[in-house]
Amino acid sequence: MELDFGPAVRDFREELRDWLADHLVGEFAEHRGVGGPTDGAAWEVRLAWDRELSAGGWLGVGWPREYGGRGLGLLEEIVFEYEYARANAPYRATGNALDLLGPMLLKVGGEEQKKRFLPPILAVEELWGQGFSEPGAGSDLASVRTRAERDGEAWVVSGQKVWTSFGMHADWLYVLARTDPDSVRHMGLTMLLLPTDQPGVEIRPIRNLAGQDEFAEVFLSDARTDAGMVVGEVGQGWRTAMATLGIERGTTLLPQQLTFEREAESLIELARERGALDDPMLRRRIVDAWISVRVMRTTNLRTLAELTAGRTPGAQATTAKLYASTRHQRLGHLVQELAGPAGQIVGADYGLDTRQRSFLLSLAETIYGGSSEIQRNIIGEQILGLPKEPRP
Ligand SMILES: Cc1cc2nc3c(=O)[nH]c(=O)nc-3n(C[C@H](O)[C@H](O)[C@H](O)COP(=O)(O)OP(=O)(O)OC[C@H]3O[C@@H](n4cnc5c(N)ncnc54)[C@H](O)[C@@H]3O)c2cc1C
C-alpha cells in the first residue's frame, strides 16, 4: 500500500523514513510487527522502543509543544501512523495513554493536569490503565458501582474494575466512579486519576486465550487520590468518558488495517503452498478476505480524507469497527482451516506462531471497544434511525 500525501508533508515523511531506517534495527527490527492493542508480547523490548521513539521526538506528533509534543497537524499524524505501520515497527506499548488518555486530557483536562501528566506519557515514564469496566458494567457502562467519597482534600475510592488492559504495568489508572451515592445510571459519575502504588490498590492479572497475562482485575479498597484529580467536572464523568470513547479512531485504525493486509497476503501465500487456490470454494473465500481488507482501507481513507478536510466523518466511520473486527475473525478462521492440523499444534510453554496468536487475539476484537451487538444497536439507532431498543 503506497499513499502520496502531497508536497506539504514530504520533508516530514522523509525525516521519519530516515529515522526509522536508522533506529528500527537490531532487537527492535527483530520485533517488527510484534504486539497489538491487547497483545503484551515482548513488553520490555516494546517499552525500550517507545523510549527510543520518545528520544527521537516521535511520540505525540500532534500534541502541543508545551506538553512535550511536536505541535504538528492532523496530516502529519496520519503520515506518522502510516509510515510507522508501513515500516512494521513494534506496536507501541504506551498505546493506551497515547491514543485515549492523552487526547482525553487534551480535550477536557485542566491545565495543571495537562502539565503534570502529558510530558511523562510522552517520555514513557508513567504508564496508564483504563478503569471503566466492572463485573456488572461493560456494555452497560452506566451501571458503574465503584464509589468515590470526598475526605478532606482527597477522594477515597472502593470497588472492582475488570479487563484493565496492561493493568499490571500501570502506574496510574483513569477510573470512572460514582461520586453521588443516590444517583443512578449516567448521573453522579466522576472521572478520577488514581495512582496504583498504594495499599488500597490490588491488581491481579487475568490470563487470556493466547496464554498471556494481558489484562487484569483491579480491586480498590479505600484507595486515595487528591481532590484535584477529577477530569472534567464532578458528576460529569459520563460526559468525560464519552469524550474518550468518541475520540476519532481514523488514525489509530491505520496500523491495524496494514496488519490485516499483511495477514491477507500471508493467507494467499499459505493457500498457494497448500494448493488451495485450485479449489473454487476456497478460492472464493480467499478473494472475499482480500476484498474485505481493501474495503477496510478504502473506508479508512474516506474517514481520514473527511477529517483532513475538516468535515465530520460519515456513516462509514461508525460501521468500520464492526466490519473490521468481524472480517478479521473470518480471515483468521480461514487461515486456521488452511493450516490444517498443523495450525493446532503449539510449541513448548504454549508457544504460538504469529498466525495462531493473531487468530486467538482476534476473538476479543468483537468485544472490546464496544461489542458487535452494541455496534449494531448504534448503527441501527444513530445511522439508520430505527426505533431505540427498550432501556431499563
Ligand atoms: C481484550 C480486552 C481488553 C479490554 N480492555 C479494557 C480496558 O482496558 N479497560 C476497561 O475498562 N475495559 C476493558 N475491556 C472490557 C470491555 O470494554 C468489555 O468487555 C465490553 O464493553 C463488553 O462488556 P462485558 O464484557 O461486561 O460484556 P456484557 O456487556 O456483559 O455483554 C455480554 C454479551 O451481551 C451482549 N449485550 C450486552 N448488552 C446488549 C444490548 N443492549 N443489546 C444486545 N446485546 C447486548 C454483548 O454484546 C455480549 O455479547 C476489555 C475487554 C477485552 C475483551
The ligand as an SDF file (V2000), in Angstrom:
LIG
                    3D

 53 58  0  0  0  0  0  0  0  0999 V2000
   -9.1320   -7.8050   25.3000 C   0  0  0  0  0  0  0  0  0  0  0  0
   -9.9860   -6.8570   26.0940 C   0  0  0  0  0  0  0  0  0  0  0  0
   -9.4130   -5.7180   26.6360 C   0  0  0  0  0  0  0  0  0  0  0  0
  -10.2040   -4.8320   27.3890 C   0  0  0  0  0  0  0  0  0  0  0  0
   -9.6050   -3.7310   27.9620 N   0  0  0  0  0  0  0  0  0  0  0  0
  -10.3310   -2.9280   28.7750 C   0  0  0  0  0  0  0  0  0  0  0  0
   -9.7090   -1.8480   29.4820 C   0  0  0  0  0  0  0  0  0  0  0  0
   -8.5170   -1.6000   29.3470 O   0  0  0  0  0  0  0  0  0  0  0  0
  -10.4720   -1.1140   30.3140 N   0  0  0  0  0  0  0  0  0  0  0  0
  -11.7880   -1.3460   30.5050 C   0  0  0  0  0  0  0  0  0  0  0  0
  -12.4080   -0.6060   31.2510 O   0  0  0  0  0  0  0  0  0  0  0  0
  -12.4100   -2.3650   29.8670 N   0  0  0  0  0  0  0  0  0  0  0  0
  -11.7080   -3.1630   29.0060 C   0  0  0  0  0  0  0  0  0  0  0  0
  -12.3140   -4.2190   28.3750 N   0  0  0  0  0  0  0  0  0  0  0  0
  -13.7210   -4.5080   28.6600 C   0  0  0  0  0  0  0  0  0  0  0  0
  -14.6790   -4.2310   27.5230 C   0  0  0  0  0  0  0  0  0  0  0  0
  -14.9190   -2.8580   27.3990 O   0  0  0  0  0  0  0  0  0  0  0  0
  -15.9530   -5.0120   27.8140 C   0  0  0  0  0  0  0  0  0  0  0  0
  -15.6370   -6.3840   27.7720 O   0  0  0  0  0  0  0  0  0  0  0  0
  -17.0550   -4.7310   26.8350 C   0  0  0  0  0  0  0  0  0  0  0  0
  -17.5360   -3.4270   26.9880 O   0  0  0  0  0  0  0  0  0  0  0  0
  -18.2370   -5.7130   26.9810 C   0  0  0  0  0  0  0  0  0  0  0  0
  -18.6730   -5.7240   28.3100 O   0  0  0  0  0  0  0  0  0  0  0  0
  -18.8050   -7.0990   29.1400 P   0  0  0  0  0  0  0  0  0  0  0  0
  -17.5580   -7.8770   28.9630 O   0  0  0  0  0  0  0  0  0  0  0  0
  -19.2090   -6.7370   30.5100 O   0  0  0  0  0  0  0  0  0  0  0  0
  -19.9540   -7.9080   28.4220 O   0  0  0  0  0  0  0  0  0  0  0  0
  -21.5260   -7.6520   28.5840 P   0  0  0  0  0  0  0  0  0  0  0  0
  -21.8160   -6.1960   28.4660 O   0  0  0  0  0  0  0  0  0  0  0  0
  -21.9960   -8.3520   29.8120 O   0  0  0  0  0  0  0  0  0  0  0  0
  -22.0870   -8.3690   27.2960 O   0  0  0  0  0  0  0  0  0  0  0  0
  -22.2970   -9.7860   27.2300 C   0  0  0  0  0  0  0  0  0  0  0  0
  -22.9570  -10.0850   25.8940 C   0  0  0  0  0  0  0  0  0  0  0  0
  -24.2410   -9.4340   25.8320 O   0  0  0  0  0  0  0  0  0  0  0  0
  -24.3290   -8.5940   24.6890 C   0  0  0  0  0  0  0  0  0  0  0  0
  -25.1040   -7.3850   25.0110 N   0  0  0  0  0  0  0  0  0  0  0  0
  -24.9050   -6.5780   26.0690 C   0  0  0  0  0  0  0  0  0  0  0  0
  -25.7870   -5.5530   26.0340 N   0  0  0  0  0  0  0  0  0  0  0  0
  -26.5360   -5.6970   24.9100 C   0  0  0  0  0  0  0  0  0  0  0  0
  -27.5910   -4.9580   24.3220 C   0  0  0  0  0  0  0  0  0  0  0  0
  -28.0500   -3.8290   24.8730 N   0  0  0  0  0  0  0  0  0  0  0  0
  -28.1210   -5.4110   23.1530 N   0  0  0  0  0  0  0  0  0  0  0  0
  -27.6570   -6.5540   22.5580 C   0  0  0  0  0  0  0  0  0  0  0  0
  -26.6440   -7.3130   23.1050 N   0  0  0  0  0  0  0  0  0  0  0  0
  -26.0940   -6.8890   24.2460 C   0  0  0  0  0  0  0  0  0  0  0  0
  -22.8890   -8.2350   24.3640 C   0  0  0  0  0  0  0  0  0  0  0  0
  -22.7190   -7.8740   23.0130 O   0  0  0  0  0  0  0  0  0  0  0  0
  -22.1700   -9.5320   24.7000 C   0  0  0  0  0  0  0  0  0  0  0  0
  -22.2770  -10.4410   23.6350 O   0  0  0  0  0  0  0  0  0  0  0  0
  -11.5740   -5.1000   27.5830 C   0  0  0  0  0  0  0  0  0  0  0  0
  -12.1390   -6.2490   27.0270 C   0  0  0  0  0  0  0  0  0  0  0  0
  -11.3690   -7.1220   26.2960 C   0  0  0  0  0  0  0  0  0  0  0  0
  -12.0010   -8.3470   25.7120 C   0  0  0  0  0  0  0  0  0  0  0  0
  1  2  1  0
  2  3  1  0
  2 52  2  0
  3  4  2  0
  4  5  1  0
  4 50  1  0
  5  6  2  0
  6  7  1  0
  6 13  1  0
  7  8  2  0
  7  9  1  0
  9 10  1  0
 10 11  2  0
 10 12  1  0
 12 13  2  0
 13 14  1  0
 14 15  1  0
 14 50  1  0
 15 16  1  0
 16 17  1  0
 16 18  1  0
 18 19  1  0
 18 20  1  0
 20 21  1  0
 20 22  1  0
 22 23  1  0
 23 24  1  0
 24 25  2  0
 24 26  1  0
 24 27  1  0
 27 28  1  0
 28 29  2  0
 28 30  1  0
 28 31  1  0
 31 32  1  0
 32 33  1  0
 33 34  1  0
 33 48  1  0
 34 35  1  0
 35 36  1  0
 35 46  1  0
 36 37  1  0
 36 45  1  0
 37 38  2  0
 38 39  1  0
 39 40  1  0
 39 45  2  0
 40 41  1  0
 40 42  2  0
 42 43  1  0
 43 44  2  0
 44 45  1  0
 46 47  1  0
 46 48  1  0
 48 49  1  0
 50 51  2  0
 51 52  1  0
 52 53  1  0
M  END
$$$$
